[in-house]
Amino acid sequence: MTQNDATYPGPQNPADSTESAQMKPMPPLPPAPPAQSGSPAQSGTGPENPAAPPFGMTPYPAAVQLPPSRRNYVLFAGAGIVVGLGAGLLLAQIDMSGSPEPSTVLFDAVQSCGVHEQTGIELGDSGQSLTMDSEGTDYLEEGVDYADIECVLQALDIPDSVTSRMDNTRALDGRQSAEWGGFSASWSYHPDSGTNVVIESVEPGED
């Protein structure tokens, strides 16, 4: 055997050559991207910014904020609604406080004569009108004595001229009317049904 024969490895096994061909080395991983140079805020290593996410991960998006113009519009709209509601409540209170109190003069006159529970005396319109019916010759007609009607009229300070007209009213005269103070009165008379008097409170300046 020559020297060349001593160094010759000899024929290789075909199976060994096939196994070596199948086991190929893995390709190397791609290198990480180099860090960008700049301020600490840009590189993400400064104290104010959190650490940069690992390679291959996407950071969460920042919270969506309204632009300053839309925020101002929302604030102005809310303030306008509050101011409108406050003004409406204030006007409602002024209107309620400015309304006059209902008169109780008719109610007080009926109470003073003690006829508030008698048949033929009826208050209406929340105490702003009074209807009085006296007894007539017809037994089906019920009412109070004419003296009770006179008592209520005197409590309302009826003028003597109006009282005289009532006392002299006939059935043929139809319905009569008069006004004094803050009252408007109308009346009629018939022997069968008696005297009917209707009095209404009149506010100052009302026709």
PLY file of the C-alpha trace (Angstrom):
ply
format ascii 1.0
element vertex 207
property float x
property float y
property float z
element edge 206
property int vertex1
property int vertex2
end_header
0.00 0.00 0.00
1.39 3.30 -1.00
1.24 6.53 0.93
-1.64 7.68 -1.17
-3.43 4.52 -0.38
-2.93 5.07 3.35
-4.66 8.49 3.29
-7.52 7.51 1.00
-10.60 7.11 3.13
-11.93 4.38 1.01
-15.32 4.05 -0.50
-18.08 5.66 1.47
-21.29 3.96 2.43
-24.18 5.15 0.23
-26.52 5.30 3.20
-24.16 7.61 5.07
-24.01 9.96 2.13
-27.83 10.07 1.85
-28.28 10.86 5.59
-25.72 13.65 5.35
-27.59 15.16 2.43
-30.91 15.16 4.30
-29.59 16.83 7.46
-28.94 20.34 6.24
-28.12 23.15 8.65
-30.99 25.63 9.62
-30.69 29.09 8.11
-29.68 31.75 10.63
-32.38 34.04 12.18
-32.59 37.54 10.74
-30.76 40.06 12.85
-32.80 42.46 15.03
-33.27 45.94 13.58
-30.73 48.41 14.87
-31.84 50.93 17.46
-32.60 54.34 16.04
-30.48 57.16 17.25
-32.16 60.26 18.59
-33.77 61.65 21.70
-34.87 59.31 24.53
-38.52 60.04 23.68
-38.05 58.75 20.09
-36.03 55.66 20.98
-38.48 54.66 23.69
-35.83 54.36 26.36
-36.51 57.65 28.10
-38.21 57.87 31.50
-41.44 59.32 30.05
-42.12 56.57 27.47
-42.66 52.90 28.21
-40.19 50.33 26.93
-40.42 49.46 23.27
-42.40 46.26 22.54
-40.46 43.12 21.62
-39.62 42.58 17.99
-42.59 41.30 16.00
-45.31 42.66 18.36
-47.62 45.58 17.44
-48.22 48.15 20.23
-51.81 49.07 21.22
-53.15 52.14 19.41
-53.45 55.35 21.41
-56.88 56.35 22.80
-59.03 58.27 20.32
-59.65 61.86 21.43
-62.00 64.44 20.00
-60.33 67.38 18.34
-60.42 70.62 20.36
-63.03 72.16 18.05
-65.56 69.36 18.62
-64.93 69.34 22.37
-65.64 73.07 22.51
-68.81 72.60 20.48
-70.09 69.94 22.91
-69.30 72.14 25.91
-71.05 75.18 24.39
-74.11 73.10 23.47
-74.41 71.70 27.01
-74.04 75.16 28.54
-76.75 76.51 26.21
-79.20 73.81 27.27
-78.60 74.50 30.97
-79.04 78.26 30.50
-82.25 77.74 28.50
-83.78 75.52 31.17
-82.87 77.98 33.92
-84.39 80.90 32.02
-87.60 78.95 31.39
-88.00 78.10 35.07
-87.35 81.71 36.05
-89.97 83.04 33.62
-92.50 80.46 34.86
-91.95 81.58 38.46
-92.31 85.24 37.51
-95.56 84.55 35.63
-96.99 82.53 38.53
-95.99 85.12 41.11
-97.49 87.93 39.01
-100.96 86.37 38.66
-103.53 87.94 41.02
-105.06 85.95 43.82
-108.72 84.96 43.30
-111.22 87.12 45.16
-113.08 85.68 48.14
-115.55 88.56 48.54
-118.59 86.59 47.32
-117.73 83.63 49.53
-117.25 85.90 52.55
-120.61 87.63 51.93
-122.46 84.29 51.81
-120.68 83.12 54.96
-121.48 86.33 56.84
-125.22 85.88 56.15
-125.12 82.18 57.08
-126.76 80.98 53.83
-123.83 79.04 52.30
-125.59 75.70 52.82
-129.15 76.75 51.90
-130.93 75.73 48.72
-131.03 78.58 46.23
-127.51 79.87 47.03
-124.78 78.55 44.74
-121.20 79.73 44.30
-119.52 79.02 40.95
-116.38 79.71 38.93
-114.13 78.96 41.93
-115.96 81.53 44.04
-116.02 84.23 41.36
-119.77 84.03 40.65
-122.88 83.72 42.81
-126.42 82.64 41.86
-129.32 83.33 44.24
-132.95 82.19 43.79
-135.81 83.22 46.07
-138.99 81.26 46.70
-141.91 81.75 44.31
-145.61 80.97 44.44
-145.03 77.68 42.61
-144.56 74.99 45.27
-142.11 73.15 43.02
-139.75 76.13 43.06
-137.35 76.08 46.01
-135.19 78.92 47.19
-134.26 81.19 50.06
-136.20 84.08 51.49
-135.76 87.33 49.64
-134.49 88.80 52.91
-131.46 86.47 52.70
-130.73 87.74 49.18
-130.90 91.30 50.45
-128.44 90.42 53.25
-125.86 89.14 50.74
-126.33 92.18 48.50
-125.80 94.54 51.42
-122.61 92.64 52.34
-121.40 93.39 48.80
-122.06 97.12 49.28
-124.77 97.28 46.60
-125.79 100.87 45.85
-129.28 101.98 46.92
-130.16 102.78 43.32
-129.56 99.20 42.22
-131.52 97.85 45.20
-134.46 100.06 44.23
-134.38 98.78 40.66
-134.42 95.17 41.86
-137.34 95.77 44.18
-139.39 97.34 41.38
-138.60 94.85 38.65
-141.67 93.22 37.08
-142.01 90.06 35.05
-142.64 92.16 31.92
-139.35 94.02 32.40
-137.26 90.98 31.48
-133.71 90.61 32.73
-132.02 93.69 34.13
-128.34 94.36 34.83
-126.11 96.76 36.73
-122.49 97.17 37.85
-120.87 98.61 40.95
-117.48 98.36 42.57
-115.88 95.13 41.33
-119.18 93.36 40.55
-121.54 92.84 37.65
-125.13 91.80 38.48
-128.14 90.67 36.46
-131.58 89.76 37.79
-135.14 88.86 36.82
-138.44 88.41 38.62
-141.51 86.27 38.13
-144.24 85.58 40.71
-144.13 81.84 40.10
-140.35 81.36 40.27
-139.39 84.30 42.44
-136.29 86.48 42.01
-133.13 85.23 40.31
-129.91 87.20 40.87
-126.51 86.40 39.31
-123.44 88.30 40.51
-119.95 88.06 39.00
-116.63 89.43 40.18
-115.09 91.84 37.68
-111.35 92.46 37.69
-110.19 96.08 37.45
-110.05 97.20 33.82
-112.30 94.35 32.60
-115.35 95.28 30.57
0 1
1 2
2 3
3 4
4 5
5 6
6 7
7 8
8 9
9 10
10 11
11 12
12 13
13 14
14 15
15 16
16 17
17 18
18 19
19 20
20 21
21 22
22 23
23 24
24 25
25 26
26 27
27 28
28 29
29 30
30 31
31 32
32 33
33 34
34 35
35 36
36 37
37 38
38 39
39 40
40 41
41 42
42 43
43 44
44 45
45 46
46 47
47 48
48 49
49 50
50 51
51 52
52 53
53 54
54 55
55 56
56 57
57 58
58 59
59 60
60 61
61 62
62 63
63 64
64 65
65 66
66 67
67 68
68 69
69 70
70 71
71 72
72 73
73 74
74 75
75 76
76 77
77 78
78 79
79 80
80 81
81 82
82 83
83 84
84 85
85 86
86 87
87 88
88 89
89 90
90 91
91 92
92 93
93 94
94 95
95 96
96 97
97 98
98 99
99 100
100 101
101 102
102 103
103 104
104 105
105 106
106 107
107 108
108 109
109 110
110 111
111 112
112 113
113 114
114 115
115 116
116 117
117 118
118 119
119 120
120 121
121 122
122 123
123 124
124 125
125 126
126 127
127 128
128 129
129 130
130 131
131 132
132 133
133 134
134 135
135 136
136 137
137 138
138 139
139 140
140 141
141 142
142 143
143 144
144 145
145 146
146 147
147 148
148 149
149 150
150 151
151 152
152 153
153 154
154 155
155 156
156 157
157 158
158 159
159 160
160 161
161 162
162 163
163 164
164 165
165 166
166 167
167 168
168 169
169 170
170 171
171 172
172 173
173 174
174 175
175 176
176 177
177 178
178 179
179 180
180 181
181 182
182 183
183 184
184 185
185 186
186 187
187 188
188 189
189 190
190 191
191 192
192 193
193 194
194 195
195 196
196 197
197 198
198 199
199 200
200 201
201 202
202 203
203 204
204 205
205 206
